[in-house]
Amino acid sequence: MSKAILTDVTKCIGCLKCVEACKEVNHLEADVPRVWDKNDGLSAENWTSIIQKPGDHYVRKQCRHCLEPACVSVCPVGALHKTEIGAVIYDSAKCMGCRYCMMACPFGIPRYDWDQTVPHVEKCILCYDRIKEGKQPACTESCPEHATIFGDRDALLKEAHKRIREHPGKYIDRVWGESEVGGTSVLYISDIDLDFLSYQTRPVDMPLPKETSPAMDAVPYAFFGMGGVMLGLSWIIKRRMKLSEEKSKKEDSTHE
């Protein structure tokens, strides 16, 4: 059964309890701001953040755990993978630091850990180990207002639509994450537009791996093809240098 998180923006008070819980459970250190960081609070040491919007609106940002994640489809070494419960996790030992996942993610989530000797990508893993132990993610457990809740994705979708149906003047008639890029495991309902959470104005409903797979399938051929070209050029250059040396030796012997 696919698990998910539902965040109700109208209930969030911006207390940052979810941010603190995430850092504590995942043993994340104090963040070191970088001039090139996106202005959304996320980093290799901050896997969840709160973005404040006008009118006392607080919106939590974290990995959306796509049902068909683009980051997984572009990772050439299998460092990222989709689990049986819906969480998208990664193995930093496999990560080669190519940052393809950062370019592929439609929500701009993965961040590079520049402080490591061998840098790799970091992001929210939906507290995968806690869920396997029968617990819930630290962020949902710590929320005092129950603005963000955890459960089965199908059940949370029903709850989201129920709230919208029962309070039509309170919410925009949309569940963010229900169908964008094929659907996500982090859902939102809100009284303000949340399209700012993605790179695009509004992500397409089609899963992105259908777009990324052809490009990634071509990577091995491009790699070996370019390697062949470089070897060919190297052979030609060495051959010309050898012929030039032989010609010079002949000319020197003739002058003698």
C-alpha positions in Angstrom: 0.0 0.0 0.0 1.4 3.4 -1.1 1.8 5.8 1.9 1.6 9.5 1.6 1.5 12.9 3.5 -1.4 15.3 3.2 -0.7 18.9 4.1 -3.5 21.4 4.7 -2.0 24.8 4.2 -5.0 26.5 6.0 -4.0 24.7 9.3 -0.3 25.5 9.3 0.8 28.1 11.8 4.5 28.2 10.8 5.8 26.9 14.1 8.7 25.0 12.4 8.2 21.9 14.6 8.3 19.7 11.4 11.6 21.3 10.4 13.1 20.7 13.8 11.8 17.1 14.0 13.2 16.3 10.6 16.7 17.6 11.5 16.7 15.7 14.8 15.6 12.3 13.4 17.9 12.5 10.4 20.9 13.9 12.4 21.2 16.9 10.1 23.7 19.6 11.2 23.3 23.4 11.2 22.9 24.7 7.7 25.6 26.8 6.0 23.9 29.2 3.6 25.4 29.4 0.1 25.0 32.3 -2.3 23.8 30.0 -5.0 21.1 28.3 -2.8 17.5 28.6 -3.9 15.5 30.9 -1.6 13.2 28.1 -0.3 15.0 27.0 2.9 16.0 23.6 1.5 19.6 22.4 1.5 21.7 19.3 2.1 21.1 19.9 5.8 17.5 21.0 5.6 15.2 18.4 4.1 12.0 20.2 4.8 11.2 23.9 5.1 8.4 26.4 5.6 7.9 29.1 3.0 5.9 32.1 4.3 3.5 33.8 1.9 1.4 36.9 2.3 -1.7 36.8 4.5 0.0 34.6 7.2 0.1 31.5 4.9 2.8 29.0 5.6 3.6 26.3 3.1 5.8 23.3 3.8 8.3 22.2 1.1 9.8 18.8 0.9 10.5 16.0 -1.6 7.2 15.1 -3.3 8.0 11.4 -3.7 6.6 11.1 -7.2 4.8 7.9 -8.1 7.0 7.8 -11.2 10.0 9.8 -10.1 12.1 11.5 -12.8 15.1 11.6 -10.5 15.1 7.8 -10.4 14.8 7.5 -14.1 17.9 9.7 -14.8 20.2 8.3 -12.1 22.9 6.4 -14.1 24.2 4.4 -11.1 20.9 3.5 -9.4 21.6 5.6 -6.3 17.9 6.6 -6.2 15.0 4.2 -6.2 11.3 4.0 -5.5 10.4 1.8 -2.5 7.3 -0.4 -2.0 5.6 2.1 0.2 6.1 5.1 -2.1 9.2 6.8 -0.6 12.0 7.7 -3.0 15.2 7.0 -1.2 18.9 7.0 -2.1 22.2 5.3 -1.4 24.9 8.0 -1.0 27.6 5.3 -1.4 26.5 4.8 -5.0 26.0 8.5 -5.8 28.6 9.7 -8.3 27.7 13.4 -7.9 26.5 13.8 -11.5 23.5 15.9 -10.3 21.2 14.6 -13.1 18.5 14.2 -10.5 18.7 17.9 -9.6 18.2 18.8 -13.2 15.3 16.3 -13.7 13.3 17.0 -10.6 10.3 19.2 -11.5 10.0 20.5 -8.0 13.7 21.4 -7.5 14.2 19.3 -4.4 17.6 17.4 -4.4 20.5 19.4 -3.0 24.2 18.9 -3.3 26.2 18.5 -0.1 29.2 20.6 -0.8 30.7 20.1 2.6 31.5 16.4 2.0 35.0 15.3 0.8 33.1 13.3 -1.9 30.0 15.4 -2.4 26.6 13.7 -3.1 22.9 14.6 -3.2 20.7 14.9 -0.1 16.9 15.0 0.2 13.9 13.9 2.3 13.4 10.1 2.3 9.9 10.2 3.9 11.4 8.7 7.1 11.5 5.4 5.3 13.1 3.5 8.2 10.5 4.8 10.6 7.6 3.8 8.4 9.1 0.2 8.1 9.1 0.1 11.9 5.4 1.0 12.0 5.9 4.6 12.9 5.1 7.7 10.9 7.4 10.4 9.5 8.8 12.7 12.2 7.4 15.8 10.5 3.7 14.6 10.7 4.2 13.2 14.2 5.4 16.5 15.5 2.8 18.8 14.0 0.7 20.3 16.8 -2.1 21.5 14.5 -2.3 18.3 12.5 -1.7 20.5 9.5 0.2 17.6 7.9 -0.9 14.0 8.4 0.3 10.6 7.3 -1.6 7.6 6.0 -2.5 5.5 2.9 -2.4 7.6 -0.2 -5.9 6.6 -1.4 -7.4 7.4 2.1 -5.7 10.8 2.2 -7.0 11.7 -1.3 -10.5 10.9 -0.1 -10.0 13.0 3.0 -8.6 15.9 0.9 -11.6 15.9 -1.5 -14.0 15.5 1.5 -12.6 18.7 3.1 -12.9 20.6 -0.2 -16.4 19.3 -0.7 -17.6 20.2 2.8 -15.9 23.7 2.8 -16.1 24.9 -0.8 -15.4 28.5 0.2 -12.3 27.6 2.2 -10.3 25.7 -0.3 -9.3 25.9 -3.9 -10.9 23.0 -5.7 -7.7 21.1 -6.3 -5.5 18.5 -4.6 -1.9 19.3 -5.5 0.0 16.1 -6.1 -3.0 14.1 -7.2 -2.1 14.0 -10.8 0.9 16.3 -11.5 3.8 14.4 -13.2 1.8 11.2 -12.7 1.0 11.9 -9.1 3.0 12.3 -5.9 3.0 10.9 -2.4 3.0 14.3 -0.8 -0.4 16.0 -1.3 -1.6 19.5 -0.5 -4.9 21.3 -0.2 -4.9 25.1 0.2 -6.7 28.4 -0.1 -3.8 29.9 -2.1 -2.2 28.7 -5.4 0.8 26.4 -4.8 2.2 26.2 -8.3 5.2 28.2 -7.0 6.4 24.9 -5.5 7.4 23.6 -8.9 9.8 24.9 -11.6 7.0 25.1 -14.1 3.9 27.2 -13.6 1.9 24.0 -13.4 3.6 20.6 -14.0 2.1 18.4 -16.7 0.1 15.3 -15.5 2.2 12.9 -17.6 4.9 11.1 -15.7 8.3 12.6 -16.5 10.2 9.3 -16.9 8.5 9.0 -20.3 10.4 12.1 -21.3 13.7 11.3 -19.6 14.1 7.7 -20.4 14.9 8.1 -24.1 17.6 10.6 -23.2 19.1 8.4 -20.5 19.0 5.3 -22.8 21.2 7.2 -25.2 23.8 8.1 -22.5 25.8 4.8 -22.8 25.9 5.0 -26.6 26.9 8.6 -26.5 29.6 7.8 -23.9 31.1 4.9 -25.8 30.6 6.7 -29.1 32.6 9.7 -27.9 35.2 7.4 -26.4 35.6 5.8 -29.8 36.0 9.2 -31.4 38.6 10.3 -28.9 40.6 7.1 -29.3 40.5 7.6 -33.1 41.7 11.1 -32.8 44.5 10.0 -30.4 45.6 7.3 -32.8 45.6 9.8 -35.8 47.6 12.4 -33.8 50.2 9.8 -32.6 50.5 8.4 -36.1 51.2 11.8 -37.6 53.7 12.6 -34.8 55.5 9.2 -35.6 55.6 9.9 -39.3 56.9 13.4 -38.7 59.7 12.0 -36.5 60.6 9.4 -39.1 60.7 12.1 -41.8 62.9 14.3 -39.7 65.3 11.4 -39.0 65.6 10.6 -42.7 66.3 14.3 -43.6 69.0 14.4 -40.9 70.6 11.2 -42.2 70.6 12.6 -45.8 72.3 15.9 -44.7 75.0 13.8 -43.0 
